[in-house]
Amino acid sequence: MKGNKIKILLVDDDPELSWILTETISDAGYSVFSAEDGKTAVEILKNDHPDLILLDIGMPDINGIDLLGRMKVISKRIGIIMLSAHGETQTIVNAMRAGADDFVTKPFDKEELKATIKKNLERMAITSDNMPLKKKLKAKLEFGNFIGDSNQILNIKKMIEQVAGTELTILVRGESGTGKELVTRAIHNLADRKDKPFIKVNCATLPENLLESELFGYERGAFTGAQRAKPGRFEFANEGTIFLDEIGEMPPSLQAKLLQVLEEKEFNRLGGKKSVKVDVRIIVATNRDLEEGIRNGSFREDLFYRLNEVTIFVPPLREHKEDIFLLNEFFLKKYTNLYGKNVTSISPQTINLFMNYDWPGNIRELENLIKKIIVLGNEEIVYTVIPHDVVGGKVVYKNTKIVPLKEVSRLAVQKAEKATIKSVLGKTNWNRIQAAKLLQVSYRSLLSKIKEYQIRE
């Protein structure tokens, strides 16, 4: 996804404020270029083609409004948000008349700044034919709930981007609670069919006769009570995507009908004689061992190979525990806002426990536990969820290995270092010598860290 990042040019001559702005914008998932004067800003605009510009009105070498005018000549469609000091009302009015798209008043609120950037990018994508921006904005937004920056998750995101624009059938595999549905929705939302229906059917929740009528519909009189014809989910999903969850639970008789849809793009309604043609992208998911199903006769081998054009394996949480930090932040923010609670953080001791628990319920189990902590306002709820014994008055957790708290600190430091290095490299346009100076480390040390954290341009 790195090559798909939205690029934002920050033009401000205040080094301290520029640093804060860069950190804020980078944390929101954007790639940041910075310039301390108008001349440098114009060169970056010409050579690096940013998608959006944050421009300070008070520049040292050229008036901000004059610079705004030059930039609009170079790129009429470029979005420009002005940065103004409190009280510069008339200046802001002049800037808006000169072509500025929006403004943020200093000192700024970080969340307000992020919201303003997002709003303007969305507006630009909708009102222009800037397809590269639409694609980059879409990629960022649609991965919003698929949280993680571990190698495993980044590889999945890369694969999603590669297959989303194709018509290949996708098989998503993984344990329950790992986020398989998020993967399927990301594929749909990044595809050309994104504006068409996304229909989900859980094959494990309905008996065979009801599942068939739900998927393929029925004609009047097909069975007792069928007073009128009813289209099925495949017809509702026409031109869009149908997601068949728990495909391993589908009865063999229906598997044959699904194979017909995959191969011929048509089927018969229950009790029907005329074929119904559909244009549907099919994505399926399972937590079952389909190969074992083939061996015991519960799953058709020909259907397996037809579904298995591309397979995406979603790893269990125990295999990418470094993402627990990001997941914790995401769920904490989500549920404090949802329930109106004032839980600002979860203690390092509880995070330590999170990092050393095996999470048999995966991300869903973590989400539910954080939700309970927020609702009850008490972290002791973990005692009732994560298996433990009380020995000598002390809590001893089962299925965990207790490690020193400093190990959690080490992982947190690594996460912060990686984010900071990525931000500074983006600010210097990957000039490693300049980045090393800003970070106050040796050039060799910076190269070592880039390699260690697998940071790529």
C-alpha positions in Angstrom: 0.0 0.0 0.0 2.9 2.3 0.4 3.0 3.2 -3.3 -0.7 4.1 -3.0 -0.4 6.6 -0.2 -1.9 10.1 -0.6 0.9 12.7 -0.7 0.5 16.0 1.2 2.9 18.9 0.9 3.3 21.0 4.1 4.6 24.5 3.5 5.6 26.3 6.8 8.8 28.0 7.9 8.3 27.2 11.6 10.4 24.0 12.3 8.7 23.1 15.5 5.2 23.5 14.2 6.2 21.8 10.9 7.4 18.8 12.9 4.2 18.6 14.9 2.1 18.9 11.7 4.2 16.2 10.0 3.7 13.8 12.9 0.0 14.4 12.9 -0.5 14.0 9.2 1.7 10.9 9.1 -0.2 9.3 11.9 -3.3 9.7 9.8 -1.8 7.5 7.2 -0.6 10.0 4.6 2.8 10.6 3.0 4.2 14.0 3.9 6.6 16.3 2.0 7.7 19.6 3.7 9.1 22.9 2.5 10.3 25.9 4.6 10.0 28.5 1.8 8.0 29.2 -1.3 10.7 28.3 -3.8 11.2 24.8 -2.4 7.4 24.3 -2.3 7.0 25.2 -6.0 9.8 22.7 -6.9 8.1 19.9 -4.9 4.8 20.7 -6.5 6.3 20.4 -10.0 8.4 17.3 -9.4 6.5 15.2 -6.8 2.9 16.0 -7.7 1.3 16.0 -4.2 -2.5 15.5 -3.9 -3.1 18.2 -1.3 -1.1 21.3 0.1 -1.2 22.7 3.6 0.1 26.3 3.1 1.1 28.8 5.8 0.0 32.4 5.0 3.1 34.0 6.6 6.0 32.7 4.5 9.4 34.4 4.6 10.2 34.8 0.9 6.8 35.3 -0.6 3.4 36.2 0.5 1.2 33.1 1.2 -1.6 34.3 -1.0 0.8 35.1 -3.9 2.3 31.6 -3.5 -1.3 30.2 -3.6 -1.8 31.9 -6.9 1.5 30.4 -8.4 0.5 27.0 -7.2 -2.9 27.2 -8.8 -1.3 28.2 -12.1 1.0 25.1 -11.9 -1.9 22.8 -11.0 -5.5 24.0 -11.2 -6.9 21.0 -9.5 -4.6 20.9 -6.5 -6.3 21.2 -3.2 -4.9 23.9 -0.9 -5.7 24.3 2.8 -4.4 27.6 4.4 -2.8 27.7 7.8 -3.5 30.9 9.6 -2.8 32.5 13.0 -5.8 33.3 15.2 -7.3 36.7 14.2 -6.3 36.7 10.5 -9.9 36.7 9.4 -9.5 39.2 6.5 -6.4 37.4 5.3 -8.3 34.1 5.2 -11.2 35.7 3.3 -8.7 37.0 0.7 -7.1 33.5 0.5 -10.5 31.9 -0.1 -11.2 34.4 -2.8 -7.8 33.6 -4.4 -8.7 30.0 -4.7 -7.9 28.3 -1.3 -10.2 25.4 -0.6 -10.2 25.5 3.2 -8.3 26.8 6.2 -7.1 25.7 9.7 -6.5 28.2 12.4 -3.3 27.9 14.6 -3.0 26.7 17.2 -4.9 23.8 15.7 -6.6 20.7 17.1 -5.1 17.5 15.7 -8.4 15.8 15.2 -9.9 18.8 13.5 -6.9 19.0 11.2 -7.3 15.3 10.2 -11.0 15.8 9.6 -10.4 18.8 7.4 -7.8 17.0 5.3 -10.1 14.0 4.9 -13.1 16.2 4.0 -11.1 18.0 1.3 -9.6 14.9 -0.2 -13.0 13.3 -0.5 -14.5 16.4 -2.1 -11.6 16.5 -4.6 -12.1 12.9 -5.5 -15.8 13.3 -6.0 -15.8 16.5 -7.9 -12.8 15.9 -10.2 -11.8 13.2 -12.7 -8.5 12.8 -10.7 -8.5 9.0 -10.9 -5.1 8.5 -9.3 -6.3 10.5 -6.2 -9.5 8.5 -6.2 -7.6 5.3 -6.2 -5.3 6.3 -3.4 -8.0 7.8 -1.3 -10.2 4.8 -1.7 -7.3 2.5 -0.8 -6.6 4.4 2.4 -10.3 4.6 3.5 -11.2 1.1 2.7 -8.4 -0.4 4.8 -9.5 1.8 7.7 -10.9 -1.1 9.8 -8.4 -3.7 8.7 -5.9 -2.9 11.4 -2.2 -3.9 11.6 1.2 -3.1 10.3 2.9 -6.4 10.9 4.5 -8.1 7.9 1.6 -10.6 7.8 -1.1 -8.0 7.6 0.9 -5.8 5.2 1.3 -8.8 2.9 -2.4 -9.4 3.0 -3.2 -5.8 2.1 -0.7 -6.0 -0.8 -2.5 -9.1 -2.1 -5.9 -7.5 -1.7 -4.7 -4.6 -3.9 -3.4 -7.0 -6.5 -6.6 -9.1 -6.8 -9.3 -6.5 -6.2 -9.4 -5.3 -9.8 -9.6 -8.8 -11.2 -12.6 -11.1 -11.6 -10.8 -14.0 -9.9 -12.7 -16.0 -7.3 -11.2 -15.5 -3.9 -11.0 -18.1 -1.0 -10.3 -16.5 2.3 -9.1 -18.9 5.0 -8.4 -18.5 8.7 -9.6 -19.2 12.2 -12.8 -17.7 13.5 -12.5 -14.1 14.6 -9.4 -13.3 12.5 -11.0 -10.7 10.3 -11.9 -12.7 7.1 -15.0 -10.6 6.4 -12.9 -7.4 6.6 -10.7 -8.8 3.9 -13.7 -9.6 1.6 -15.2 -6.1 2.1 -11.8 -4.5 1.3 -11.6 -6.5 -1.9 -15.1 -5.4 -2.9 -14.5 -1.7 -1.9 -11.3 -1.6 -4.0 -12.8 -3.2 -7.1 -14.7 -1.7 -10.0 -17.9 -3.2 -8.5 -17.6 -1.1 -5.3 -20.7 0.9 -6.1 -22.7 -2.3 -6.7 -24.3 -4.5 -4.0 -22.2 -6.5 -1.5 -24.4 -9.4 -0.3 -23.3 -11.7 2.6 -24.7 -15.2 3.2 -23.6 -17.4 6.1 -23.9 -20.9 4.9 -23.8 -22.4 8.4 -26.9 -20.6 9.7 -29.6 -22.1 7.4 -30.7 -25.7 6.8 -30.2 -27.0 3.3 -33.7 -26.3 1.9 -33.8 -22.8 3.2 -30.2 -22.1 2.1 -31.1 -23.1 -1.5 -34.1 -20.8 -1.7 -32.1 -18.0 0.0 -29.3 -18.2 -2.5 -31.1 -19.0 -5.7 -34.7 -17.9 -5.0 -37.9 -19.8 -5.9 -40.9 -19.7 -8.2 -44.5 -19.5 -7.2 -45.7 -23.0 -6.1 -42.2 -24.4 -5.7 -43.2 -25.6 -2.2 -46.1 -25.2 0.3 -46.4 -21.5 1.2 -44.6 -20.2 -1.9 -47.4 -17.9 -2.9 -45.3 -15.8 -5.2 -41.9 -15.9 -6.9 -38.9 -14.6 -4.9 -35.4 -13.8 -6.2 -32.4 -15.1 -4.3 -29.3 -13.5 -3.0 -27.4 -14.2 -6.2 -29.9 -12.0 -8.1 -29.7 -9.3 -5.5 -25.9 -9.3 -5.9 -26.0 -9.0 -9.7 -23.2 -6.8 -11.0 -21.8 -6.7 -7.4 -20.1 -9.2 -5.0 -21.6 -12.1 -3.1 -19.7 -13.2 0.0 -20.4 -16.8 1.0 -19.2 -17.2 4.6 -18.5 -20.7 6.1 -18.5 -22.2 2.6 -17.3 -25.5 4.2 -20.8 -25.9 5.7 -22.6 -25.9 2.4 -24.3 -29.2 1.6 -22.9 -31.2 -1.4 -26.1 -30.9 -3.4 -25.8 -27.1 -3.3 -22.1 -27.2 -4.0 -23.0 -28.6 -7.4 -25.4 -25.7 -8.1 -22.7 -23.2 -7.0 -20.2 -24.8 -9.4 -22.7 -24.2 -12.2 -22.9 -20.5 -11.3 -19.1 -20.2 -11.2 -18.7 -21.9 -14.6 -21.8 -20.8 -16.5 -22.9 -17.6 -14.7 -26.5 -19.0 -14.6 -28.8 -21.2 -12.4 -32.4 -22.2 -12.0 -34.6 -20.9 -9.2 -36.1 -23.5 -6.9 -39.0 -24.9 -8.9 -38.0 -23.0 -12.0 -37.5 -24.1 -15.5 -35.9 -21.0 -17.0 -32.2 -20.2 -16.4 -31.4 -17.0 -14.6 -28.2 -15.3 -15.7 -26.1 -13.2 -13.3 -22.8 -11.3 -13.3 -21.4 -11.7 -9.8 -18.0 -11.7 -8.2 -17.8 -14.6 -5.7 -15.7 -14.5 -2.6 -15.9 -17.3 -0.1 -14.4 -17.8 3.4 -14.0 -20.8 5.7 -12.3 -21.8 9.0 -12.6 -25.5 8.1 -10.0 -27.8 6.5 -11.5 -28.1 3.0 -8.8 -30.6 2.0 -10.0 -32.9 4.8 -13.6 -32.3 3.5 -12.5 -33.5 0.1 -11.0 -36.7 1.6 -14.2 -37.5 3.6 -16.5 -36.6 0.8 -18.2 -33.6 2.4 -16.7 -31.1 -0.1 -16.4 -31.4 -3.8 -12.9 -31.4 -5.2 -13.9 -29.7 -8.5 -15.6 -26.9 -6.5 -12.5 -26.5 -4.3 -10.2 -25.9 -7.3 -12.7 -23.6 -8.9 -12.9 -21.5 -5.7 -9.2 -21.6 -5.1 -8.1 -19.3 -7.9 -6.6 -17.1 -5.2 -6.3 -18.0 -1.5 -5.7 -15.4 1.2 -4.7 -16.8 4.6 -5.6 -14.5 7.5 -3.3 -15.4 10.4 -4.4 -16.0 14.0 -3.7 -13.1 16.4 -1.1 -15.2 18.3 1.1 -15.0 15.2 1.1 -11.2 14.9 0.8 -10.0 18.4 2.7 -6.8 17.6 -0.6 -5.6 16.1 -2.2 -5.7 19.5 -0.9 -2.2 20.2 -2.8 -0.8 17.2 -5.8 -2.9 17.7 -6.0 -1.8 21.3 -5.9 1.9 20.3 -8.5 1.3 17.6 -11.0 -0.5 19.8 -10.4 1.9 22.7 -11.3 4.9 20.6 -14.2 3.1 18.9 -16.0 2.1 22.0 -15.2 5.1 24.2 -16.9 7.2 21.5 -19.8 4.7 21.0 -20.6 4.4 24.7 -19.6 7.9 25.8 -17.1 6.6 28.3 -13.9 8.4 29.5 -11.4 5.5 29.4 -8.3 7.1 27.9 -5.9 4.1 28.1 -5.5 0.6 29.2 -2.7 -0.1 31.8 0.7 -1.5 30.8 0.0 -4.4 33.1 -3.1 -5.4 31.1 -1.3 -4.8 27.8 1.4 -7.1 29.1 -1.2 -9.8 29.7 -2.7 -9.2 26.2 0.8 -9.7 24.7 1.2 -13.0 26.4 -2.2 -14.6 26.0 -2.8 -17.0 23.1 -6.2 -15.5 22.1 -8.1 -18.6 20.9 -10.9 -16.3 19.8 -8.5 -14.1 17.9 -9.2 -10.4 17.2 -12.9 -10.8 18.0 -12.1 -12.0 21.5 -9.7 -9.0 22.0 -12.4 -6.6 20.8 -15.0 -8.0 23.1 -12.7 -7.9 26.1 -11.7 -4.2 25.4 -15.4 -3.4 25.0 -16.2 -4.9 28.4 -13.4 -3.0 30.1 -14.7 0.3 28.6 -18.4 -0.4 29.5 -17.6 -1.6 33.1 -14.7 0.9 33.6 -12.7 -1.8 35.3 -9.8 -3.8 33.9 -10.3 -6.5 36.4 -12.8 -8.0 34.0 -9.8 -9.7 32.4 -9.7 -12.0 35.3 -13.1 -13.5 34.4 -12.2 -13.8 30.7 -8.6 -15.0 30.5 -8.2 -18.4 32.3 -6.2 -18.0 35.6 -5.6 -19.5 39.0 -5.0 -17.7 42.3 -1.9 -19.1 44.0 -0.8 -17.6 47.3 -3.0 -14.6 46.8 -1.5 -13.8 43.4 -3.1 -14.2 40.0 -1.4 -16.8 37.8 -2.7 -16.9 34.2 -3.1 -20.2 32.4 -2.0 -20.5 28.7 0.3 -17.6 29.2 4.0 -17.0 29.9 4.6 -14.0 32.1 7.5 -11.9 30.9 9.0 -8.7 32.3 7.2 -5.5 31.7 10.3 -4.1 30.0 9.5 -6.5 27.1 6.3 -4.7 26.5 8.2 -1.4 26.7 10.7 -2.7 24.2 8.0 -3.5 21.7 6.4 -0.1 22.2 9.7 1.6 21.7 10.2 -0.3 18.4 6.8 0.7 17.2 7.5 4.4 18.0 10.9 4.3 16.4 9.5 2.7 13.2 6.7 5.3 13.0 9.2 8.2 13.6 11.7 7.0 11.0 9.0 6.5 8.4 7.7 10.0 9.1 11.1 11.7 8.9 12.0 9.8 5.7 8.8 11.0 4.2 9.5 14.5 5.3 13.0 14.4 3.6 11.7 12.6 0.5 13.9 9.6 1.5 17.1 11.6 1.8 18.7 9.3 4.4 21.6 11.7 5.2 19.2 14.5 6.0 16.9 12.1 8.0 19.9 10.9 10.1 20.7 14.5 11.0 17.1 15.3 12.0 16.9 12.1 14.1 20.4 12.9 15.6 21.7 9.4 14.8 24.6 8.2 12.6 23.9 7.4 9.0 25.0 3.8 9.6 22.6 3.5 12.6 19.7 4.8 10.5 20.4 2.3 7.7 20.5 -0.5 10.3 17.1 0.6 11.7 15.6 0.8 8.2 16.7 -2.7 7.6 15.6 -4.0 11.0 12.1 -2.6 10.7 11.8 -3.4 7.0 10.9 0.1 6.0 10.5 0.5 2.3 10.2 3.6 0.1 
